[in-house]
Amino acid sequence: MIPTRSRISRKGALAQTFFDACEDADTDIHVLNGSVDVIKSDGTNRLIADVIAAVAAEERRSMIRRTKAGIEASDKWSGRPPAGFTRDEEGYLALDTEEFLGISHTIEHIEQNDASYRAEAQNLTISRQALSNLHQNHTERYLELNDENPTVQHLLDESELTAVGV
């Protein structure tokens, strides 16, 4: 008997694999704190264990959904802030006006003068690759002030900035 302090698994498929392996090895599972005392290798109490594993998997999915909903409902920024923005001490997204305008003007300069990313990035706090990605893949979204994200848009509205170079 191997005592454990936690669930066998929070993923139903992994629990099923574990139960199958125990059955194949003719090994009983002794449950220390649960609705059954033992899950026998002949299949006794297996259905109950399968249901409990399914409930644990659903609890996990529910916890992930609630966490995501909480993050989305919060005005705080999760993850790394986009170029031209920072996070304040409370975790809210804050506009770094100087960096934002610098990147916007640099993208405009690259488009007008066919300048190199390497030369232009030396004057910025972002890498050459980040500047290239912004220009090639996200120029319109970046210059339109990331209107896809309401938190970013709200900050830009508050700062009275308008799209630069569009």
BAFI-3210 file (N, C-alpha, C; in Angstrom, 3 decimals, decimal comma, padded with zeros to 6 digits):
// residues 166
n [1|2|3|4|5|6|7|8|9|10|11|12|13|14|15|16|17|18|19|20|21|22|23|24|25|26|27|28|29|30|31|32|33|34|35|36|37|38|39|40|41|42|43|44|45|46|47|48|49|50|51|52|53|54|55|56|57|58|59|60|61|62|63|64|65|66|67|68|69|70|71|72|73|74|75|76|77|78|79|80|81|82|83|84|85|86|87|88|89|90|91|92|93|94|95|96|97|98|99|100|101|102|103|104|105|106|107|108|109|110|111|112|113|114|115|116|117|118|119|120|121|122|123|124|125|126|127|128|129|130|131|132|133|134|135|136|137|138|139|140|141|142|143|144|145|146|147|148|149|150|151|152|153|154|155|156|157|158|159|160|161|162|163|164|165|166]
n.u [000,842|000,584|000,640|-000,950|-001,223|-002,850|-004,989|-005,228|-005,143|-005,887|-006,776|-008,958|-008,333|-005,737|-006,113|-007,710|-005,846|-004,046|-005,690|-006,216|-003,611|-003,092|-005,029|-004,093|-001,711|-002,629|-003,163|-004,428|-006,018|-005,796|-007,814|-007,388|-008,851|-011,807|-014,802|-014,871|-013,180|-011,362|-010,156|-010,496|-008,480|-010,011|-012,012|-013,902|-015,558|-014,551|-016,141|-017,145|-014,739|-014,046|-016,061|-015,511|-012,979|-013,737|-015,258|-013,246|-011,722|-013,551|-013,791|-011,253|-011,326|-013,359|-012,174|-010,114|-011,632|-012,922|-010,717|-009,686|-011,896|-011,915|-009,503|-010,029|-012,137|-010,946|-009,369|-006,735|-003,577|-002,536|000,315|003,063|003,433|002,419|004,689|005,644|004,113|003,705|003,512|001,906|002,608|000,477|-000,329|-001,765|-002,199|-000,142|000,464|003,450|004,343|006,538|008,044|006,069|005,413|007,948|008,359|006,223|006,920|009,326|008,505|007,068|009,198|010,754|009,029|008,865|011,511|012,766|014,455|016,814|015,974|017,750|019,409|017,485|016,356|018,302|017,930|015,815|013,959|013,301|013,974|015,652|014,325|011,799|010,930|010,860|008,852|006,665|006,423|006,121|004,064|002,189|001,765|-000,476|-002,350|-000,878|-000,359|-002,938|-003,508|-004,073|-006,866|-008,248|-008,015|-009,700|-008,685|-006,177|-007,011|-008,553|-006,579|-005,110|-007,038|-007,407|-004,947|-005,074|-003,822|-003,477|-003,749|-000,619|001,060|-000,701]
n.v [-001,179|002,191|005,145|008,254|011,837|013,307|013,778|011,158|011,993|014,990|014,929|013,196|011,156|010,431|009,368|007,172|005,699|005,112|003,533|001,415|000,404|-000,493|-002,494|-004,236|-004,986|-006,439|-005,113|-003,725|-000,652|001,260|003,482|006,261|008,459|008,822|008,034|005,355|002,452|000,729|000,083|-002,508|-004,849|-006,516|-004,979|-004,115|-001,447|000,239|001,748|003,750|005,011|005,905|007,796|009,620|010,476|011,708|013,812|015,216|016,012|017,716|019,666|020,772|021,868|023,733|025,394|026,498|027,900|029,786|031,178|032,335|033,924|035,674|037,028|038,253|039,910|041,677|044,865|044,850|044,177|041,201|039,200|039,998|043,435|045,179|046,529|049,850|050,259|049,943|048,303|049,504|049,954|048,698|046,836|047,594|048,430|050,826|053,672|054,246|056,983|058,206|055,988|054,705|056,656|056,910|054,366|054,377|056,582|055,595|053,348|054,691|056,125|054,030|053,074|055,299|055,865|053,507|052,408|050,499|047,853|047,191|049,475|051,362|050,245|050,566|052,957|052,529|050,876|048,323|045,208|044,539|042,494|042,566|045,083|044,634|042,656|044,133|046,019|044,458|042,632|043,748|046,442|048,034|047,453|048,253|050,969|051,854|051,878|049,563|048,796|046,522|045,703|046,655|047,745|048,805|050,631|052,376|053,544|054,907|056,664|058,204|059,469|061,130|060,625|060,132|058,024|057,446|058,215|056,974]
n.w [000,000|-000,904|000,612|-000,102|-000,326|-001,857|-004,742|-007,168|-009,759|-011,581|-014,041|-016,020|-017,956|-017,287|-014,729|-015,416|-016,896|-014,855|-013,149|-014,900|-015,254|-012,658|-012,454|-014,473|-013,294|-011,232|-008,785|-005,846|-004,943|-002,183|-000,600|001,331|002,208|001,303|-000,615|-000,987|000,280|-000,881|-004,136|-006,078|-007,924|-009,455|-010,419|-008,663|-007,186|-009,085|-010,847|-009,167|-008,512|-011,064|-011,507|-009,451|-010,311|-012,692|-011,683|-010,327|-012,536|-013,778|-011,792|-011,976|-014,602|-014,193|-012,273|-013,792|-015,696|-013,999|-013,026|-015,391|-016,060|-013,897|-014,293|-016,747|-015,974|-014,320|-014,073|-014,073|-015,592|-017,002|-017,495|-019,737|-020,412|-023,435|-025,931|-025,304|-023,140|-019,584|-016,382|-013,546|-009,979|-008,766|-010,551|-012,753|-016,208|-017,707|-019,677|-021,377|-022,468|-023,809|-024,769|-026,313|-028,268|-029,381|-030,558|-032,376|-034,035|-034,998|-036,490|-038,440|-039,581|-040,601|-042,581|-044,296|-045,021|-045,597|-043,673|-041,670|-039,406|-037,388|-037,055|-036,322|-034,010|-032,110|-030,852|-029,238|-026,568|-027,151|-028,826|-031,992|-033,314|-032,075|-032,913|-035,674|-035,758|-034,784|-036,835|-039,215|-038,652|-036,930|-037,342|-038,150|-036,144|-033,896|-034,398|-034,535|-031,979|-030,587|-030,556|-030,131|-027,548|-024,762|-022,364|-023,045|-024,979|-023,427|-021,789|-023,714|-024,670|-022,387|-022,265|-024,371|-026,771|-030,261|-033,126|-034,556|-037,476|-039,243]
ca.u [000,000|001,335|-000,224|-000,776|-001,881|-003,560|-005,703|-004,409|-004,962|-006,971|-007,151|-009,665|-007,643|-004,576|-006,643|-008,114|-004,607|-003,529|-006,549|-005,967|-002,299|-003,235|-005,768|-003,194|-000,679|-003,331|-002,866|-005,547|-005,744|-006,408|-008,141|-007,312|-009,845|-012,699|-016,100|-014,622|-011,957|-010,414|-010,527|-009,853|-007,990|-011,042|-012,970|-014,798|-015,503|-013,918|-017,100|-017,150|-013,463|-014,121|-016,922|-014,757|-011,940|-014,406|-015,616|-011,993|-011,363|-014,471|-013,388|-010,070|-011,773|-014,129|-011,221|-009,435|-012,604|-013,112|-009,486|-009,668|-012,958|-011,459|-008,461|-010,677|-012,996|-010,096|-008,747|-005,291|-002,975|-001,812|001,328|003,989|002,728|002,879|005,704|005,092|003,303|004,303|002,536|002,195|002,879|-000,719|-000,583|-002,569|-001,461|000,104|001,083|004,768|004,138|007,789|008,370|005,033|005,609|009,217|008,128|005,344|007,705|010,325|007,809|006,797|010,491|011,128|008,182|009,151|012,912|013,292|015,562|017,001|015,465|018,884|019,807|016,394|016,116|019,339|017,428|014,613|014,142|012,915|014,983|015,474|013,299|010,499|010,579|010,501|007,535|005,652|006,267|005,661|002,874|001,228|001,848|-001,781|-002,937|-000,112|-000,572|-004,329|-003,559|-004,537|-008,274|-008,789|-007,975|-010,336|-007,840|-005,189|-007,724|-008,937|-005,370|-004,769|-008,058|-007,130|-003,748|-005,392|-002,987|-004,193|-002,896|000,514|001,567|-001,691]
ca.v [000,000|003,431|006,251|009,525|012,955|014,091|012,997|010,399|012,872|015,929|014,687|011,919|010,153|009,961|008,501|005,921|004,983|004,598|002,433|000,291|-000,171|-001,237|-003,723|-005,109|-005,475|-007,132|-004,322|-003,009|000,724|001,548|004,896|006,657|009,461|008,892|007,386|003,912|002,108|000,045|-000,167|-003,810|-005,133|-007,234|-003,991|-003,701|-000,010|000,990|002,724|004,884|005,708|006,607|008,968|010,572|011,043|012,618|015,008|015,956|016,641|018,835|020,707|021,414|022,717|024,832|026,301|027,213|028,873|030,870|031,970|033,142|034,932|036,669|037,833|039,092|040,892|042,626|045,904|044,663|043,565|039,971|038,932|041,073|044,518|045,403|047,567|051,188|050,271|049,339|048,015|050,298|049,155|047,944|045,833|048,127|048,829|052,266|054,088|054,881|057,870|058,394|054,763|054,465|057,588|056,566|053,210|054,812|057,414|054,724|052,582|055,655|056,421|052,837|053,030|056,419|055,928|052,161|052,287|049,140|047,622|047,186|050,852|052,056|049,658|051,011|054,123|052,134|049,905|047,004|044,591|044,629|041,522|043,078|046,173|043,997|042,022|045,189|046,624|043,523|041,863|044,427|047,886|048,682|047,313|049,059|052,381|052,165|051,896|048,293|048,950|045,206|045,538|047,836|048,344|049,616|051,735|053,311|054,293|055,829|057,720|059,082|060,265|061,978|060,328|059,605|057,142|058,146|057,669|056,230]
ca.w [000,000|-001,002|001,033|-000,801|000,339|-002,843|-005,746|-008,109|-010,910|-011,870|-015,434|-016,067|-018,759|-016,523|-013,675|-016,062|-017,212|-013,582|-012,721|-015,826|-014,933|-011,398|-012,767|-015,226|-012,369|-010,157|-007,599|-005,254|-004,538|-000,894|-000,511|002,729|002,547|000,164|-000,465|-001,000|001,005|-001,757|-005,530|-006,279|-009,275|-010,213|-010,896|-007,587|-006,874|-010,185|-011,362|-008,236|-008,700|-012,350|-011,322|-008,628|-011,182|-013,626|-010,904|-010,109|-013,808|-013,989|-010,842|-012,555|-015,715|-013,611|-011,641|-014,883|-016,240|-013,029|-012,993|-016,616|-015,965|-012,932|-014,932|-017,756|-015,314|-013,619|-014,886|-013,992|-016,767|-016,700|-018,503|-020,078|-021,104|-024,807|-026,120|-025,153|-021,932|-018,393|-015,340|-012,351|-008,783|-008,403|-011,577|-013,846|-017,390|-017,764|-020,925|-021,355|-023,611|-024,538|-025,517|-027,303|-029,385|-030,019|-031,426|-033,468|-034,963|-035,632|-037,529|-039,512|-040,221|-041,384|-043,770|-045,191|-045,452|-045,787|-042,720|-041,160|-038,056|-036,460|-036,783|-035,642|-032,684|-031,177|-030,135|-028,504|-025,481|-027,634|-029,691|-033,433|-033,687|-031,617|-033,826|-036,939|-035,577|-034,712|-038,150|-040,237|-038,298|-036,071|-037,521|-038,163|-034,818|-032,948|-034,680|-034,223|-030,527|-030,044|-030,242|-029,798|-026,102|-024,179|-021,326|-023,750|-025,614|-022,375|-021,411|-024,786|-024,673|-021,246|-022,521|-025,499|-027,930|-031,420|-033,925|-035,143|-038,738|-040,036]
c.u [000,886|000,419|000,097|-001,539|-002,748|-004,346|-004,721|-004,117|-006,134|-007,399|-007,730|-008,921|-006,435|-005,015|-007,052|-006,890|-004,021|-004,353|-006,327|-004,640|-002,355|-003,993|-004,868|-002,138|-001,295|-003,058|-004,123|-005,096|-006,503|-006,576|-008,200|-008,416|-010,773|-013,987|-016,006|-013,308|-010,899|-011,004|-009,760|-009,478|-009,001|-012,139|-013,945|-014,509|-014,846|-014,858|-017,139|-015,872|-013,458|-014,956|-016,188|-013,659|-012,546|-014,799|-014,372|-011,565|-012,266|-014,166|-012,196|-010,469|-012,533|-013,200|-010,477|-010,368|-012,788|-011,886|-009,419|-010,720|-012,559|-010,409|-009,090|-011,527|-012,181|-009,564|-007,235|-004,802|-002,245|-000,835|002,204|003,237|003,262|003,918|005,031|004,227|004,109|003,160|002,900|002,330|001,678|-001,083|-001,424|-001,665|-001,342|000,832|002,439|004,807|005,394|008,130|007,352|005,217|006,907|009,063|007,270|006,104|008,756|009,685|007,505|008,076|010,943|010,325|008,529|010,560|013,547|014,531|015,650|016,467|016,598|019,280|018,728|016,178|017,150|018,876|016,208|014,949|013,709|013,976|014,667|014,348|011,905|010,019|010,140|009,115|006,427|005,374|005,623|004,320|001,804|001,206|000,484|-002,412|-002,208|-000,390|-002,018|-004,577|-004,250|-005,996|-008,954|-008,880|-008,557|-009,503|-006,821|-005,867|-008,106|-007,736|-005,022|-005,777|-007,789|-005,941|-003,923|-004,434|-003,890|-003,222|-001,823|000,900|000,564|-002,314]
c.v [001,241|004,571|007,514|010,599|013,744|013,173|012,208|011,285|013,836|015,806|013,283|010,825|009,586|009,036|007,154|005,066|004,358|003,403|001,197|-000,396|-000,981|-002,541|-004,717|-005,735|-006,221|-006,464|-003,605|-001,608|000,974|003,063|005,280|007,618|009,613|008,157|005,867|003,651|001,504|-000,086|-001,422|-004,019|-005,914|-006,283|-003,529|-002,244|000,835|002,064|003,966|005,701|006,491|007,882|010,035|011,243|012,033|013,918|015,863|016,678|017,841|019,980|021,484|022,359|023,936|025,864|027,123|028,269|030,055|031,772|032,880|034,247|036,033|037,589|038,772|040,188|041,973|043,671|045,753|043,904|042,306|039,710|040,144|042,182|044,704|046,524|048,936|051,334|049,651|048,943|048,855|049,377|048,335|046,889|046,310|048,545|050,343|052,583|054,714|055,749|058,017|057,169|054,515|055,362|057,307|055,399|053,609|055,634|056,565|053,897|053,477|055,952|055,248|052,798|054,125|056,356|054,573|051,931|050,856|049,041|047,718|048,604|051,582|051,539|050,102|052,203|053,806|051,156|048,502|046,498|044,824|043,704|041,987|044,206|045,621|043,361|043,059|045,768|045,668|042,877|042,659|045,941|048,546|048,625|048,209|050,542|052,799|052,020|050,683|048,367|047,625|045,020|046,777|048,516|049,270|050,832|052,795|054,163|055,329|056,958|058,730|059,992|061,216|061,814|059,869|058,741|057,961|057,456|056,898|057,170]
c.w [000,000|-000,578|000,238|-000,060|-000,627|-003,762|-006,592|-009,311|-010,993|-013,331|-015,528|-016,814|-018,021|-015,387|-014,253|-016,401|-015,950|-013,110|-013,597|-015,516|-013,643|-011,623|-013,485|-014,317|-011,183|-008,803|-007,127|-004,864|-003,249|-000,768|000,958|003,136|001,350|000,421|-000,562|-000,273|000,094|-003,153|-005,908|-007,734|-010,107|-010,701|-009,842|-007,215|-007,963|-010,726|-010,473|-008,401|-010,005|-012,235|-010,511|-009,461|-012,173|-012,921|-010,659|-011,384|-014,085|-013,026|-011,382|-013,688|-015,203|-012,961|-012,704|-015,475|-015,293|-012,957|-014,215|-016,561|-014,992|-013,523|-015,948|-017,121|-014,605|-014,584|-014,890|-015,208|-016,338|-017,838|-018,753|-020,819|-022,526|-024,866|-026,058|-023,917|-020,796|-017,468|-014,132|-011,142|-008,335|-009,450|-012,741|-015,000|-017,422|-019,074|-020,652|-022,608|-024,455|-025,376|-026,619|-028,528|-030,125|-030,979|-032,613|-034,500|-035,689|-036,730|-038,718|-040,294|-041,088|-042,671|-044,771|-045,786|-045,711|-044,901|-042,200|-039,731|-037,032|-036,071|-035,972|-034,229|-031,656|-030,338|-029,260|-027,377|-025,894|-028,603|-031,165|-033,875|-033,272|-032,528|-035,177|-036,856|-035,521|-036,091|-039,149|-039,915|-037,579|-036,270|-037,410|-036,778|-033,821|-033,163|-034,451|-032,730|-029,930|-029,629|-029,911|-028,284|-025,443|-023,099|-021,959|-024,355|-024,596|-021,945|-022,470|-024,887|-023,558|-021,532|-023,700|-026,663|-029,071|-032,188|-034,615|-036,445|-039,557|-041,034]
res [m|i|p|t|r|s|r|i|s|r|k|g|a|l|a|q|t|f|f|d|a|c|e|d|a|d|t|d|i|h|v|l|n|g|s|v|d|v|i|k|s|d|g|t|n|r|l|i|a|d|v|i|a|a|v|a|a|e|e|r|r|s|m|i|r|r|t|k|a|g|i|e|a|s|d|k|w|s|g|r|p|p|a|g|f|t|r|d|e|e|g|y|l|a|l|d|t|e|e|f|l|g|i|s|h|t|i|e|h|i|e|q|n|d|a|s|y|r|a|e|a|q|n|l|t|i|s|r|q|a|l|s|n|l|h|q|n|h|t|e|r|y|l|e|l|n|d|e|n|p|t|v|q|h|l|l|d|e|s|e|l|t|a|v|g|v]
***
